Amino acid sequence: MSIPALRSFPAVYGVKPTARLVRHHSRLGGGLRASSVAVNGEVGLRNRSGKKEDAVKEEKDRGLEPLYDDGFGGVTVKDYFAAARALCKDDGGPPRWFSPVECGQPAVEDAPLLLFLPGTDGVGMGLILHHKSLGKAFEVRCLHIPVNDRTPFEGLLQIVEKSIQYEHDLSPNRPIYLVGDSFGGCLALAAAARNPHIDLVLLLVNPATSFAKTPLQPILPLLEAMPSDLHVTVPYLLSFVMADPLKMAMVSIENNLSPPETLQKLSESLTSLLPLLSQLADIIPRDALLWKLKLLKSGAAYANSRLHAVQAEVLFLASGKDNLLPSGEEADRLFKALKNCRVRYFKENGHTLLLEDGVNLLSVIKGANMYRRGRQRDFVTDYLPPTLSEFKKTFDEDHKLFHLALSPVMMSTLTNGKIVRGLAGVPDQGPVLFVGYHALMGIELSPLYEEFLREKNTIVRGMAHPMLFGSKYETSRQESSRLDIVSMYGGLPVTPINMYRLFERNQYVLLYPGGAREALHRKGEEYKLFWPDQPEFVRMAARFGVTVIPFGFVGEDDILELVLDYNDQKNIPYLREWIESINKDGQRVRDSVKGEEGNQDMHIPAIVPKVPGRFYYLFGKPIKMEGMNNVLTDRESANEVYLHIKSEVENAMAYLKRKREEDPYRSIAQRAVYQATQGVSAQVPTFEP
């Protein structure tokens, strides 16, 4: 958010809505004023992002590319205060909707609508850190409640309700997302309870439904009796209760800085931030604060009395260090009270979660598989590729030490049979099907995702067990997990129709015929394939002319030791009962497959880490299925190709197990010495292919 765009109230509204939006606002009685609509007299010729309409259409047709720049991380809390100062100047108007300029035009076709319902400040800029990233995938509008407005809770609810009803009438199959921050969470729940027939997705960020239990309850009566000249201290003190200044100051500080540089940047950011907190007295004057507290009380009571009527899909974002509200306990309560509620728990964050470091709302939505453009989520067409900021957070921060310790070696095979380091042997165009060995707990996936994005700028859509994408076993304190990462980087349920549609779109697809039985193998079964007897994928690959690439992976025995496998756990009564309970009603992928390959019982093996060795990948010579028409009609021919692919995977693993013995840098000690002299980012050599 640029400061000039916030200097005046009309500038914030400086996007000319479409005719539909103008009608919408006028119907609410709180529409944008004429002075707030025009920008240089020619916005009507362009959309919000300033692009010509035909250019925008071309962009939407292309969709979002992997590692697109979502703009996340370029805005700080200081921008929030600048915007809030501009918006807190009361113009005497009623509550109204606005579309932030920096959200731009959605980059996906039929983008869903996202309505932001603000917290106690009422400004409507609480999403400012997320405007650019959300604007790529949603049509974003924010509710602004002027500082001197005294519309009661029911009146604000009517504004929200009229908006969602009008939008639903226009596009009945398009979901409407309500992001309710604190007080806004009460509005979102109340609107959902009164409109169960509308397809709503609620994103509740520390909702104020637990306001009656706030630790500040004993001192609230004192605020009414406090002299006006002392009020300036109240918002300043409340800011430390509501937020974590350190988390706010960390926003936009790069994570790849050295400790001294990070400390210096943090000190500078914190020094400039603290004086801004006192400006809350201007944003929320004394009379406004007292009115907001009454709104919180009435809103919480209204929403809590109607929880039973909420049919909407709900994602509760709860902070573990919320000093204003008991949000963790409230997550426990609503998780049970609401029919369709899931939780993402942020144990180190405060009440103002959306203004703190390390929280990307779009990433949370994607990781929870809650982004959709229709009545049901389509794992193929509703998938949003990882952004540049997500990639940096995942691989340059969260997984950096893991990959650094393993120093994965990726090799591929050219069409002439030559093995080279890197992915030069992998085709640049799809459809491509990668078929290989599924290591214990899928430990091989993260380096594979990273390498394909770094070298090929390509997403590999991994076919996985449907249980990984359900919410049945989530808890009320569910933190973002490895399963969220799998979803963000292309994972989807393994079904024939999903594979068909991916091939149809020329995608890169990752398939493990051994499935869960292979990934959850027993002791002594590492590098053993558990493929079913029938060719499950060969005919479909031939139909679409897919290039199949068999690949091998070794290294799990150099990093993990399997302590308790499936057989061991079945002999322990408590664990046996737990395994039976989670698999009782679970979806069975291979009911028709008999024997070992059909045993898909899900469980969690007990493992202990070893001193890290090294990961090795070999992508074999491409097998072009185009023109293999005999495979479509002749089962014997299909089975022959299937067995050939299987043998290529086994050969690749045998090659890697043999050649790794020649690697002078297989040990982490040798790699550490090399990187100490050549630099941490230097590629560590390996054996000669």
C-alpha positions in Angstrom: 0.0 0.0 0.0 1.6 3.2 -1.1 1.2 6.2 1.3 0.0 8.6 -1.5 -2.9 6.3 -2.1 -4.0 6.7 1.5 -3.7 10.5 1.8 -7.4 11.0 1.3 -10.4 9.0 1.9 -11.5 9.0 -1.8 -8.1 7.8 -2.8 -8.6 4.6 -0.9 -11.8 4.0 -2.8 -10.0 5.1 -5.9 -11.2 2.2 -8.1 -14.2 2.6 -10.3 -16.5 -0.3 -9.6 -18.4 -2.0 -12.4 -22.0 -1.0 -13.0 -23.0 -4.1 -11.0 -21.0 -2.9 -8.0 -22.4 0.6 -8.2 -25.9 -0.8 -8.1 -24.9 -3.0 -5.2 -23.6 -0.2 -3.1 -26.6 2.0 -3.8 -29.0 -0.7 -2.8 -27.3 -0.9 0.6 -27.8 2.8 1.2 -24.1 3.2 2.1 -22.6 3.2 -1.4 -19.5 5.0 -2.6 -19.8 8.6 -3.2 -19.3 10.0 -6.7 -16.0 11.6 -5.6 -14.8 8.2 -4.4 -15.4 6.6 -7.7 -13.5 8.5 -10.4 -9.7 8.3 -10.9 -8.3 10.7 -13.4 -11.6 10.5 -15.2 -10.8 7.3 -17.2 -10.9 4.4 -14.8 -14.0 3.3 -16.5 -11.9 2.3 -19.5 -9.8 -0.1 -17.5 -10.1 -2.5 -14.7 -8.7 -2.1 -11.2 -5.2 -3.3 -12.1 -5.0 -0.7 -14.9 -4.8 -3.4 -17.6 -6.8 -3.4 -20.8 -9.8 -5.8 -20.6 -8.4 -8.0 -23.4 -5.0 -8.3 -21.6 -6.8 -9.3 -18.4 -8.7 -12.0 -20.3 -5.5 -13.4 -21.7 -4.0 -13.5 -18.2 -7.0 -15.3 -16.9 -6.9 -17.8 -19.7 -3.3 -18.6 -18.9 -4.1 -18.9 -15.2 -1.5 -18.4 -12.5 2.0 -19.7 -13.2 4.1 -21.5 -10.6 6.2 -19.2 -8.4 4.2 -16.1 -9.5 4.9 -13.0 -7.4 1.9 -12.6 -5.0 3.4 -9.4 -3.5 3.2 -10.8 0.0 5.8 -9.4 2.4 6.0 -6.0 0.7 3.6 -4.3 3.2 4.3 -3.7 6.9 2.2 -2.7 9.9 3.4 0.9 9.4 1.3 0.9 6.2 -1.7 -0.2 8.3 -1.3 2.8 10.6 -0.9 5.1 7.6 -4.1 3.7 6.0 -6.0 3.8 9.3 -5.1 7.5 9.9 -6.5 8.4 6.5 -9.6 6.4 7.0 -10.4 7.5 10.5 -11.3 10.9 9.3 -15.0 10.8 9.6 -16.9 12.0 6.5 -20.4 11.6 8.0 -21.2 8.6 5.8 -22.6 5.3 6.7 -20.8 1.9 6.8 -19.8 0.9 3.3 -17.8 -1.6 1.2 -14.6 -0.7 -0.7 -12.2 -2.6 -2.9 -8.5 -1.9 -2.1 -6.6 -0.6 -5.1 -3.7 -2.9 -4.6 -5.9 -6.0 -4.8 -6.1 -5.5 -8.5 -8.0 -7.8 -10.8 -8.3 -11.5 -9.9 -5.9 -13.6 -12.1 -8.2 -16.6 -12.2 -11.5 -17.0 -14.0 -14.7 -16.9 -11.9 -12.8 -15.9 -8.8 -14.9 -16.2 -5.6 -15.9 -13.1 -3.6 -14.2 -12.4 -0.3 -15.7 -10.0 2.1 -13.6 -8.7 5.0 -15.4 -7.9 8.2 -13.1 -5.8 10.4 -12.3 -6.0 14.1 -12.9 -3.5 16.8 -11.1 -0.7 14.9 -13.7 -0.8 12.1 -11.3 0.7 9.6 -11.5 -2.2 7.2 -7.7 -2.3 6.5 -6.9 -5.3 8.7 -6.1 -7.4 5.6 -3.6 -4.9 4.3 -0.7 -7.3 4.5 -2.7 -9.8 2.4 -4.4 -7.5 -0.2 -2.0 -8.3 -3.1 -1.9 -12.0 -2.5 -5.6 -12.4 -1.9 -6.4 -10.2 -4.9 -4.9 -12.7 -7.3 -7.4 -15.4 -6.3 -10.4 -13.5 -4.9 -12.6 -10.5 -5.7 -11.9 -8.6 -2.4 -14.1 -6.1 -0.7 -13.7 -4.7 2.8 -16.3 -3.2 5.1 -15.5 0.2 6.5 -17.3 1.4 9.6 -16.7 5.1 10.1 -15.3 6.1 13.5 -18.3 8.1 14.6 -20.9 5.7 13.2 -23.3 4.2 15.8 -25.0 1.6 13.7 -26.0 -1.2 16.1 -25.0 -4.8 15.6 -28.2 -5.8 13.9 -27.8 -2.9 11.5 -24.3 -3.9 10.5 -25.6 -7.5 10.1 -28.2 -6.3 7.7 -25.5 -4.6 5.6 -23.6 -7.8 5.4 -26.7 -9.9 4.8 -27.9 -7.7 1.9 -24.5 -8.0 0.3 -24.3 -11.7 0.4 -27.9 -12.2 -0.7 -27.4 -9.8 -3.6 -24.2 -11.6 -4.7 -25.8 -15.0 -4.3 -28.7 -14.0 -6.5 -26.2 -12.9 -9.2 -24.0 -16.0 -9.0 -25.8 -18.7 -7.0 -23.0 -21.3 -7.7 -20.2 -19.0 -6.6 -19.1 -19.4 -2.9 -18.8 -16.2 -0.8 -15.9 -16.1 1.7 -16.4 -14.1 4.9 -13.2 -13.2 6.7 -14.3 -12.2 10.2 -11.5 -10.7 12.3 -12.4 -10.5 16.1 -15.7 -8.6 16.1 -16.1 -9.4 12.4 -16.2 -13.0 13.4 -19.5 -12.4 15.2 -20.9 -10.7 12.1 -19.8 -13.6 9.9 -21.3 -16.3 12.2 -24.6 -14.3 12.5 -24.8 -13.8 8.8 -24.2 -17.5 8.2 -26.8 -18.5 10.7 -29.5 -16.3 9.1 -28.6 -17.5 5.6 -28.1 -21.3 5.7 -29.1 -21.6 2.0 -26.2 -19.5 0.7 -22.9 -21.2 0.1 -20.6 -19.4 2.6 -17.1 -20.1 3.7 -16.2 -18.5 7.0 -12.6 -17.7 8.0 -12.8 -16.7 11.6 -9.7 -15.0 13.0 -9.8 -15.0 16.8 -13.6 -14.3 16.8 -15.0 -12.2 19.7 -17.6 -14.9 20.5 -15.6 -15.4 23.7 -15.7 -11.7 24.7 -17.5 -12.6 27.9 -14.4 -14.4 29.0 -11.9 -11.7 28.1 -9.2 -11.2 30.8 -10.0 -7.5 30.5 -13.6 -7.9 31.7 -12.9 -6.6 35.3 -11.4 -3.3 34.0 -14.0 -2.5 31.3 -16.2 -0.6 33.8 -13.2 1.6 34.6 -12.9 2.8 31.0 -16.3 4.5 31.2 -15.2 6.4 34.3 -11.8 7.4 33.0 -11.3 11.1 32.3 -11.0 12.0 28.7 -7.5 13.4 29.0 -6.3 10.0 30.2 -7.9 8.1 27.3 -4.8 8.6 25.1 -3.0 5.9 27.3 -5.8 3.3 26.8 -5.3 2.3 23.2 -1.5 2.4 23.7 -1.8 -0.1 26.5 -4.4 -2.2 24.7 -2.1 -2.5 21.7 0.3 -4.5 23.8 -2.5 -6.8 25.0 -4.0 -7.3 21.5 -0.8 -7.7 19.5 2.8 -8.9 19.8 4.9 -5.9 18.8 7.9 -8.2 18.0 5.8 -10.2 15.6 4.5 -7.0 14.0 8.1 -5.6 13.7 9.3 -8.8 12.1 7.0 -8.3 9.1 9.1 -7.7 5.9 12.4 -8.5 7.6 14.2 -11.0 5.4 14.9 -14.4 6.9 18.1 -15.0 5.2 20.0 -12.3 7.1 22.7 -13.0 9.5 21.8 -12.8 13.2 23.5 -9.4 13.7 21.8 -8.0 10.6 18.4 -9.4 11.7 18.8 -7.9 15.2 19.7 -4.5 13.6 16.7 -4.6 11.3 14.4 -5.7 14.1 15.6 -2.9 16.3 15.0 -0.3 13.6 11.6 -1.7 12.8 10.5 -1.9 16.5 11.8 1.7 17.2 9.7 3.1 14.3 6.7 0.9 15.2 6.3 1.7 18.9 5.5 5.4 18.5 2.7 4.4 16.0 0.9 2.4 18.6 -0.1 5.6 20.4 -1.9 6.7 17.3 -4.6 4.2 18.2 -6.1 6.9 20.3 -6.9 8.8 17.1 -8.2 5.7 15.3 -10.4 4.7 18.3 -11.4 7.9 20.3 -12.9 7.4 23.8 -16.5 7.5 22.8 -15.9 5.2 19.8 -14.1 2.7 22.1 -17.0 2.6 24.6 -19.4 2.1 21.7 -17.2 -0.7 20.2 -17.2 -2.5 23.6 -21.0 -2.4 23.6 -21.0 -3.8 20.0 -18.7 -6.6 21.0 -21.0 -7.6 23.9 -24.1 -7.5 21.8 -22.4 -9.2 18.8 -21.0 -12.0 20.9 -24.4 -12.7 22.5 -26.2 -12.6 19.1 -23.7 -15.0 17.4 -23.5 -17.4 20.3 -27.3 -17.8 20.5 -27.4 -18.9 16.8 -24.4 -21.2 16.5 -26.8 -24.2 16.0 -28.1 -22.7 12.8 -24.7 -22.3 11.1 -24.4 -24.6 8.1 -21.4 -23.0 6.5 -17.9 -24.4 6.0 -15.7 -22.8 8.8 -12.0 -22.4 9.3 -11.1 -21.0 12.7 -7.7 -19.3 12.9 -6.8 -19.3 16.6 -3.8 -17.6 18.3 -2.1 -19.3 21.2 -0.9 -16.0 22.7 -4.0 -14.0 22.4 -4.1 -11.9 25.5 -7.4 -10.2 24.7 -9.5 -13.3 24.1 -9.2 -16.9 25.2 -9.0 -17.9 21.5 -7.5 -21.4 22.1 -10.4 -22.4 24.4 -12.9 -20.8 22.0 -11.5 -22.9 19.2 -12.1 -26.0 21.3 -15.7 -24.9 21.9 -16.6 -23.9 18.4 -14.9 -27.0 17.0 -17.5 -29.0 18.8 -20.5 -26.6 18.5 -20.3 -26.0 14.8 -21.3 -28.7 12.3 -18.4 -28.2 9.8 -15.6 -26.4 11.7 -11.8 -26.9 11.2 -9.0 -25.2 13.1 -5.5 -23.9 12.3 -3.7 -23.0 15.6 -0.9 -20.5 15.7 0.5 -21.0 19.1 3.1 -18.2 19.0 0.9 -15.4 17.7 -1.3 -12.8 19.3 -4.7 -11.4 18.8 -3.9 -9.3 15.7 -3.0 -12.4 13.8 -3.4 -11.0 10.3 -0.9 -8.1 11.1 1.8 -10.4 12.4 4.8 -12.0 10.9 4.7 -15.5 9.4 1.0 -15.7 8.6 -0.1 -15.7 5.0 -3.9 -16.0 4.8 -3.9 -17.3 1.3 -1.4 -20.0 2.2 -3.5 -21.1 5.1 -6.6 -21.4 2.8 -4.7 -23.4 0.2 -3.1 -25.7 2.8 -6.5 -26.5 4.3 -7.9 -27.2 0.8 -10.5 -24.6 1.3 -10.1 -22.6 -2.0 -12.9 -23.4 -4.4 -14.8 -21.6 -7.1 -17.9 -23.8 -7.1 -20.2 -25.7 -4.8 -17.5 -28.4 -4.3 -13.7 -28.2 -4.4 -12.3 -29.4 -7.7 -8.7 -30.6 -6.9 -7.7 -30.2 -10.5 -9.1 -26.8 -11.6 -9.3 -25.1 -8.2 -5.7 -25.7 -7.5 -3.5 -22.6 -7.1 0.2 -23.1 -7.6 2.7 -22.0 -5.0 3.8 -18.4 -5.0 7.3 -17.1 -4.8 6.8 -16.1 -1.2 5.5 -19.5 -0.3 8.4 -21.2 -2.0 10.9 -19.1 -0.2 9.2 -19.7 3.2 9.1 -23.5 2.6 12.5 -24.2 1.1 14.6 -21.2 2.1 13.3 -21.3 5.7 11.3 -24.2 7.0 13.0 -27.0 5.1 16.3 -25.4 4.6 18.3 -27.2 7.3 16.7 -30.6 6.3 17.7 -30.2 2.6 21.1 -28.8 3.6 21.8 -31.8 5.8 20.8 -34.2 3.0 22.3 -32.5 0.0 20.0 -34.4 -2.4 21.5 -35.7 -5.7 19.1 -35.5 -8.7 20.0 -37.3 -11.9 18.1 -37.9 -15.1 18.6 -39.9 -18.2 18.8 -38.4 -21.7 17.1 -40.0 -24.7 20.4 -41.5 -25.7 20.7 -43.3 -22.4 23.3 -41.0 -20.9 22.9 -40.2 -17.2 23.4 -36.6 -16.2 23.1 -34.6 -13.0 20.0 -32.4 -12.9 16.7 -32.7 -14.7 17.8 -32.2 -18.3 16.5 -35.6 -19.3 13.0 -34.7 -18.1 10.7 -33.3 -21.0 9.9 -29.6 -20.7 6.3 -30.2 -21.9 3.6 -32.5 -20.5 1.8 -34.7 -20.1 4.4 -36.6 -18.1 3.9 -39.4 -15.6 6.6 -40.1 -13.0 6.3 -43.6 -11.6 8.5 -44.7 -8.8 9.3 -46.0 -5.3 7.5 -44.5 -2.4 9.9 -44.2 0.5 9.0 -44.5 4.2 6.5 -41.7 5.2 7.0 -40.1 1.8 10.3 -38.6 3.0 11.5 -38.2 -0.6 8.8 -35.7 -1.6 10.1 -32.3 -0.3 13.5 -32.3 -2.2 11.6 -33.5 -5.3 9.2 -30.6 -5.2 12.0 -28.1 -4.7 14.2 -29.3 -7.5 11.4 -29.3 -10.1 10.4 -25.8 -9.2 13.9 -24.5 -9.1 15.1 -26.1 -12.4 11.9 -26.6 -14.3 9.5 -24.0 -12.8 7.0 -26.9 -12.8 4.6 -28.3 -10.3 4.4 -32.1 -10.0 0.9 -33.1 -9.1 1.3 -36.0 -6.7 -1.5 -38.6 -6.5 -2.0 -39.5 -2.8 -4.3 -41.4 -0.5 -7.7 -39.6 -0.1 -7.4 -39.8 3.7 -4.6 -37.2 3.6 -7.1 -34.6 2.3 -9.9 -35.1 4.8 -10.5 -33.4 8.1 -11.9 -36.4 10.1 -8.8 -36.7 12.2 -8.0 -33.1 12.7 -8.2 -31.6 16.2 -9.2 -28.2 17.8 -5.6 -27.3 18.1 -4.5 -28.4 14.6 -1.4 -26.6 13.5 -0.3 -26.2 9.9 1.4 -29.5 9.1 3.2 -31.4 6.5 -0.1 -32.4 5.0 -0.8 -28.7 4.3 2.5 -28.6 2.4 1.5 -31.6 0.3 -1.7 -29.8 -0.7 0.1 -26.5 -1.4 2.6 -28.2 -3.7 0.2 -30.1 -5.8 -1.1 -33.2 -3.9 -4.5 -34.5 -4.7 -6.6 -37.7 -4.1 -5.6 -40.6 -6.3 -8.6 -41.4 -8.5 -8.8 -42.4 -12.2 -10.8 -39.3 -13.0 -8.3 -37.0 -11.4 -5.4 -38.6 -13.4 -7.5 -38.4 -16.6 -8.1 -34.7 -16.2 -4.5 -33.9 -15.3 -3.3 -35.7 -18.5 -6.0 -33.9 -20.4 -4.3 -30.6 -19.2 -0.8 -31.7 -20.1 0.3 -31.8 -16.4 3.2 -33.4 -14.7 1.8 -36.3 -12.6 3.5 -38.3 -9.8 2.2 -41.8 -9.1 3.3 -44.4 -6.7 1.7 -47.8 -7.7 2.9 -49.2 -4.3 0.7 -46.7 -2.5 0.4 -46.6 1.3 1.6 -50.2 1.6 5.0 -49.1 0.2 5.2 -45.8 2.1 4.3 -47.6 5.4 6.4 -50.6 4.8 7.7 -53.0 7.5 11.2 -53.6 8.8 13.6 -54.9 6.2 11.3 -53.9 3.3 13.0 -50.7 2.2 13.4 -50.4 -1.5 10.9 -53.3 -2.1 8.1 -52.5 -4.6 4.5 -53.5 -3.7 2.8 -53.0 -7.0 -0.5 -54.7 -7.8 -0.6 -57.3 -10.5 -2.8 -55.4 -12.9 -1.6 -52.3 -14.9 -3.5 -49.5 -13.3 -2.2 -46.6 -15.3 -0.6 -47.9 -18.6 -3.8 -47.7 -20.7 -4.6 -44.2 -19.7 -1.1 -43.1 -20.3 -1.3 -44.6 -23.8 -4.6 -42.9 -24.6 -3.1 -39.5 -23.9 0.3 -40.1 -25.4 1.9 -39.6 -22.1 5.7 -39.7 -21.6 6.3 -42.1 -18.6 9.5 -41.6 -16.6 10.3 -44.4 -14.1 12.5 -43.2 -11.3 14.3 -44.6 -8.3 15.1 -43.2 -4.9 17.5 -44.4 -2.2 18.6 -42.8 1.1 15.9 -43.5 3.6 18.1 -46.1 5.3 20.7 -43.4 5.7 18.5 -41.1 7.7 15.8 -43.1 9.5 15.6 -46.3 11.6 12.2 -48.0 11.7 11.5 -49.0 15.4 7.8 -50.0 15.5 6.3 -51.1 12.2 2.7 -52.2 11.4 3.2 -55.7 12.7 4.7 -54.5 16.0 1.9 -52.0 16.6 -0.8 -54.6 15.8 0.6 -56.6 18.8 0.2 -53.7 21.2 -3.5 -53.6 22.3 -3.8 -49.8 22.5 -2.2 -49.2 19.2 -4.1 -52.0 17.5 -7.4 -50.5 18.6 -6.3 -47.0 17.4 -5.3 -48.4 14.0 -8.6 -50.2 13.7 -10.6 -47.1 14.6 -8.9 -44.8 12.1 -9.3 -47.3 9.3 -12.8 -48.4 10.1 -14.7 -45.8 8.1 -11.7 -44.7 6.0 -11.8 -44.7 2.2 -10.2 -47.8 0.8 -8.3 -47.2 -2.4 -7.8 -50.8 -3.4 -10.7 -52.9 -2.2 -10.5 -55.0 -5.3 -6.7 -55.8 -4.8 -6.0 -59.0 -2.8 -2.9 -59.8 -0.8 -0.1 -57.6 0.4 -0.6 -54.9 -2.2 -4.2 -54.4 -1.1 -3.3 -53.9 2.6 -3.8 -50.2 2.9 -4.2 -49.8 6.7 -3.1 -46.3 7.6 -0.9 -46.0 10.7 2.1 -44.0 11.9 5.4 -45.9 12.1 7.6 -45.2 15.0 11.0 -44.0 13.7 14.2 -42.5 15.0 16.7 -40.4 13.1 20.2 -41.4 12.2 23.2 -39.3 11.4 22.2 -38.0 8.0 23.5 -39.7 4.9 22.4 -38.5 1.5 19.4 -38.7 -0.8 19.8 -39.9 -4.4 17.2 -39.8 -7.2 17.5 -41.2 -10.7 14.9 -40.4 -13.4 15.1 -43.1 -16.0 15.0 -42.9 -19.8 11.6 -41.4 -21.0 9.1 -44.0 -22.3 6.9 -42.4 -24.9 3.4 -44.0 -24.9 2.3 -42.0 -27.9 1.4 -44.4 -30.8 1.1 -47.5 -28.5 -2.4 -48.2 -29.6 -2.0 -52.0 -29.0 -1.8 -51.2 -25.3 -5.4 -49.9 -25.4 -6.9 -53.1 -26.6 -4.5 -55.9 -25.7 -4.2 -56.6 -22.0 -1.0 -58.7 -22.5 0.7 -55.8 -24.2 -0.4 -53.4 -21.4 1.0 -55.8 -18.8 4.3 -56.1 -20.7 4.7 -52.3 -20.6 3.7 -52.2 -17.0 6.3 -54.8 -16.0 9.0 -53.0 -18.1 8.3 -49.8 -16.1 8.5 -51.7 -12.8 11.8 -53.2 -13.8 13.2 -49.8 -14.7 12.3 -48.5 -11.3 14.1 -51.5 -9.6 17.1 -51.0 -11.9 17.3 -47.3 -11.0 17.3 -48.1 -7.3 19.9 -50.9 -7.8 22.1 -48.4 -9.7 21.9 -45.8 -7.0 22.6 -48.2 -4.2 25.7 -49.4 -6.0 26.9 -46.0 -7.0 26.4 -44.2 -3.7 29.2 -46.4 -2.3 31.5 -44.4 -4.7 30.3 -41.0 -3.5 33.1 -39.4 -1.5 30.5 -37.0 0.0 27.9 -39.5 1.1 28.8 -38.7 4.8 27.5 -35.4 6.2 31.0 -34.8 7.7 32.7 -34.6 4.3 29.9 -32.4 2.9 30.2 -30.1 5.9 33.9 -29.7 5.2 33.3 -29.0 1.5 30.6 -26.4 2.2 32.7 -24.7 4.9 35.4 -24.1 2.2 33.2 -23.5 -0.9 30.2 -21.9 0.7 26.9 -23.2 2.0 25.1 -22.6 -1.3 27.7 -24.5 -3.4 26.5 -27.8 -5.0 28.3 -30.7 -3.3 29.9 -33.1 -5.9 28.9 -36.7 -6.0 29.9 -39.9 -7.9 30.5 -39.9 -11.6 27.5 -41.3 -13.4 
